[in-house]
Amino acid sequence: MRAMDVMTTPVITVTPETTVRELAKLLSEKGISGVPVVENGDRLVGIVSEGDLLHRAETGTERRLQKRRSWWLDSLAAEEEAARAYVKAHGQRVADIMSRDVISVADTADLADVAMLLETKLVKRVPVVRDGKLVGIISRANLVRALATTSSAPAIVADADDRTIRERLLNELRGQRWANIWAADIMVRDRVVHVWMSDDQPEAEKQALRVAAENIPGVRRVEEHIVPAPIIPAF
């Protein structure tokens, strides 16, 4: 399987000009922990996560810089480190706090390489690009769900028909007002459509999802995976 077979698309993104307050609201409302930063037609320029919002002046959580063991290291780097911490705490735009050295993969990347990248770089997600433009995102959850759709025998390359089925189903669902589902919730393996749905989704919506999948040419069957609905904390 390749990155394009399991990636989430379309991707929620922000621009360098997005305000920090807008970013915090977006992460909170969407229940996500990070987003890619794009400009000029989806060109990937950075990534920003909830970790970039931990030490903020507004919440009184500015980073407390530790004194270095070597006085000369402290004198050489203290001012630069303090300046970076100040920008992180007081910057008002995504451009001020985002990480610019983005780790990304091509949409044709093998999933084994993606998994190794997530593990060795200690990251939770990785943007997927094609010709320098963002086309999707893969998280650890995407890989876990890909594993759940496999048989006992390992597979290296996904059937091209699986790819086509998934793309057609996602295109169909994007035009439906009732389709409250993410691309990450749909996997296709050996022409079997796997759909993850929360236990509080209306039965009519579950039925409509099944019918939509069954109407895609080439689908053998549809398997539903019911998971607990996310708990929204009370404020």
C-alpha positions as CSV (number, residue, x, y, z in Angstrom):
1,M,0.0,0.0,0.0
2,R,1.1,3.5,-0.7
3,A,0.5,6.9,1.0
4,M,-2.3,7.8,-1.5
5,D,-4.3,4.7,-0.4
6,V,-4.8,5.7,3.2
7,M,-4.2,9.5,3.4
8,T,-6.8,11.9,4.6
9,T,-8.0,14.3,2.0
10,P,-9.0,17.1,1.7
11,V,-6.8,18.5,4.4
12,I,-7.7,21.2,6.9
13,T,-5.0,23.9,6.5
14,V,-4.1,27.4,7.6
15,T,-2.0,30.1,6.0
16,P,1.0,32.0,7.4
17,E,-1.4,34.9,7.9
18,T,-3.9,33.0,10.0
19,T,-3.9,34.4,13.5
20,V,-2.9,32.4,16.6
21,R,-6.4,32.8,18.0
22,E,-8.0,31.5,14.8
23,L,-5.6,28.6,14.9
24,A,-6.5,27.7,18.5
25,K,-10.2,27.9,17.7
26,L,-9.8,25.7,14.6
27,L,-7.8,23.0,16.5
28,S,-10.4,23.0,19.3
29,E,-13.5,22.9,17.2
30,K,-12.2,20.2,14.8
31,G,-10.7,18.1,17.5
32,I,-7.3,17.9,15.8
33,S,-3.8,18.5,17.1
34,G,-2.0,20.1,14.2
35,V,-2.4,21.4,10.6
36,P,-0.2,22.0,7.6
37,V,0.5,25.6,6.6
38,V,0.1,26.4,2.9
39,E,0.2,29.4,0.5
40,N,0.1,30.1,-3.2
41,G,-2.1,27.2,-4.3
42,D,-1.5,24.6,-1.6
43,R,2.3,24.9,-1.6
44,L,3.4,23.4,1.7
45,V,5.5,25.9,3.7
46,G,5.2,24.7,7.3
47,I,3.3,22.8,9.9
48,V,1.8,24.0,13.2
49,S,0.5,22.0,16.2
50,E,-0.9,22.3,19.6
51,G,2.6,22.1,21.0
52,D,3.3,25.4,19.4
53,L,0.5,26.9,21.6
54,L,1.6,25.5,24.9
55,H,3.7,28.5,26.1
56,R,1.6,31.6,25.5
57,A,1.6,34.9,27.2
58,E,-2.3,35.0,27.1
59,T,-2.5,31.9,29.4
60,G,0.5,32.8,31.6
61,T,2.4,29.7,30.4
62,E,5.5,31.3,28.9
63,R,8.5,29.1,28.8
64,R,10.9,29.3,31.7
65,L,14.4,29.1,30.4
66,Q,16.8,27.0,32.3
67,K,20.3,28.2,33.1
68,R,22.9,26.3,31.1
69,R,25.7,24.3,32.8
70,S,28.4,26.2,31.0
71,W,28.6,29.9,31.4
72,W,30.0,30.5,28.0
73,L,27.2,28.5,26.3
74,D,24.8,30.5,28.3
75,S,26.3,33.8,27.2
76,L,26.4,32.7,23.5
77,A,23.0,31.3,23.2
78,A,20.8,32.7,25.9
79,E,19.8,35.8,24.0
80,E,18.9,33.9,20.9
81,E,16.9,31.3,22.9
82,A,15.1,34.0,24.8
83,A,14.2,35.7,21.5
84,R,12.7,32.5,20.1
85,A,10.8,31.8,23.2
86,Y,9.4,35.4,23.2
87,V,8.2,35.0,19.6
88,K,6.5,31.7,20.5
89,A,4.8,33.3,23.4
90,H,3.8,36.6,21.9
91,G,3.6,36.1,18.1
92,Q,0.1,36.7,16.7
93,R,0.4,34.9,13.3
94,V,1.0,31.3,12.4
95,A,4.1,32.5,10.5
96,D,5.6,33.4,13.9
97,I,5.2,30.1,15.6
98,M,5.1,27.4,12.8
99,S,7.8,24.9,12.1
100,R,9.3,25.6,8.7
101,D,11.4,22.4,8.4
102,V,8.5,20.2,7.4
103,I,8.9,16.4,7.1
104,S,6.7,15.2,4.2
105,V,6.3,12.2,1.9
106,A,5.3,11.8,-1.7
107,D,1.8,10.4,-2.4
108,T,3.5,7.3,-4.0
109,A,5.6,6.6,-0.8
110,D,5.3,3.0,0.5
111,L,3.5,2.7,3.8
112,A,6.5,0.9,5.3
113,D,8.6,4.0,4.7
114,V,5.9,6.3,6.1
115,A,5.7,4.2,9.3
116,M,9.4,4.3,9.7
117,L,9.4,8.0,9.3
118,L,6.7,8.6,11.9
119,E,8.6,6.4,14.3
120,T,12.1,7.7,13.8
121,K,11.2,11.4,13.7
122,L,8.8,11.0,16.7
123,V,5.9,12.8,14.8
124,K,2.2,12.0,14.9
125,R,1.4,13.0,11.3
126,V,3.1,13.7,8.0
127,P,1.9,15.8,5.1
128,V,1.6,14.1,1.7
129,V,2.7,16.1,-1.3
130,R,2.7,15.8,-5.1
131,D,4.9,18.2,-7.1
132,G,5.4,20.3,-4.0
133,K,1.7,20.7,-3.3
134,L,-0.2,19.4,-0.4
135,V,-2.6,16.6,-1.4
136,G,-3.2,14.8,1.9
137,I,-2.0,13.9,5.4
138,I,-1.2,10.6,7.1
139,S,-1.4,10.1,10.8
140,R,-0.6,7.1,13.0
141,A,-4.3,6.5,13.2
142,N,-4.4,6.1,9.4
143,L,-1.8,3.4,9.6
144,V,-3.6,1.6,12.4
145,R,-6.8,1.5,10.3
146,A,-4.9,0.3,7.3
147,L,-3.7,-2.6,9.4
148,A,-7.2,-3.4,10.5
149,T,-8.3,-4.0,6.9
150,T,-5.5,-6.4,6.1
151,S,-5.7,-10.2,6.1
152,S,-3.1,-12.4,7.7
153,A,-1.0,-12.4,4.6
154,P,1.1,-9.2,4.2
155,A,0.6,-7.1,1.1
156,I,3.1,-4.7,-0.4
157,V,1.1,-3.0,-3.2
158,A,-2.5,-2.1,-3.0
159,D,-4.8,-3.0,-5.9
160,A,-5.3,0.0,-8.2
161,D,-9.0,-0.8,-8.2
162,D,-9.1,-0.2,-4.4
163,R,-7.7,3.2,-5.0
164,T,-10.3,4.0,-7.6
165,I,-13.1,2.7,-5.4
166,R,-12.0,4.9,-2.5
167,E,-11.6,8.0,-4.6
168,R,-15.1,7.5,-6.2
169,L,-16.7,7.0,-2.9
170,L,-15.0,10.0,-1.3
171,N,-16.1,12.2,-4.3
172,E,-19.7,10.9,-3.9
173,L,-19.7,11.7,-0.2
174,R,-18.3,15.2,-0.6
175,G,-21.5,16.2,-2.5
176,Q,-23.8,14.9,0.3
177,R,-24.9,17.2,3.1
178,W,-25.6,14.2,5.4
179,A,-22.1,12.7,5.0
180,N,-20.5,13.7,8.3
181,I,-17.4,11.5,7.8
182,W,-13.7,12.1,7.3
183,A,-11.6,10.5,4.6
184,A,-9.6,8.8,7.3
185,D,-12.7,6.9,8.2
186,I,-12.8,5.0,4.9
187,M,-10.4,2.3,3.8
188,V,-10.7,-0.1,0.8
189,R,-8.9,-3.4,0.8
190,D,-9.4,-6.1,-1.8
191,R,-12.5,-4.2,-3.0
192,V,-14.1,-4.4,0.5
193,V,-15.0,-1.0,1.8
194,H,-14.3,-0.5,5.6
195,V,-16.1,2.4,7.2
196,W,-15.5,3.7,10.7
197,M,-18.5,5.3,12.3
198,S,-19.3,6.5,15.8
199,D,-22.0,4.8,17.8
200,D,-24.0,8.0,18.0
201,Q,-24.4,8.5,14.3
202,P,-28.0,8.3,13.1
203,E,-29.1,4.9,11.6
204,A,-30.3,6.7,8.5
205,E,-26.8,8.1,8.0
206,K,-25.2,4.7,8.5
207,Q,-27.5,3.2,5.9
208,A,-26.9,6.0,3.4
209,L,-23.1,5.4,3.8
210,R,-23.5,1.7,3.1
211,V,-25.7,2.3,0.1
212,A,-23.3,4.9,-1.3
213,A,-20.4,2.4,-1.0
214,E,-22.4,-0.5,-2.4
215,N,-23.2,1.6,-5.5
216,I,-19.6,2.1,-6.4
217,P,-18.6,-0.2,-9.2
218,G,-16.4,-3.1,-8.1
219,V,-17.3,-3.1,-4.4
220,R,-17.6,-6.6,-3.1
221,R,-19.1,-5.7,0.3
222,V,-19.1,-3.1,3.0
223,E,-17.9,-3.6,6.6
224,E,-18.9,-1.2,9.3
225,H,-16.6,-0.5,12.3
226,I,-18.4,1.1,15.2
227,V,-16.4,3.1,17.6
228,P,-17.4,5.2,20.7
229,A,-18.3,8.8,20.0
230,P,-15.7,11.3,21.2
231,I,-16.4,12.8,24.6
232,I,-16.7,16.6,24.4
233,P,-15.5,18.1,27.7
234,A,-17.7,20.6,29.4
235,F,-16.3,24.1,30.0
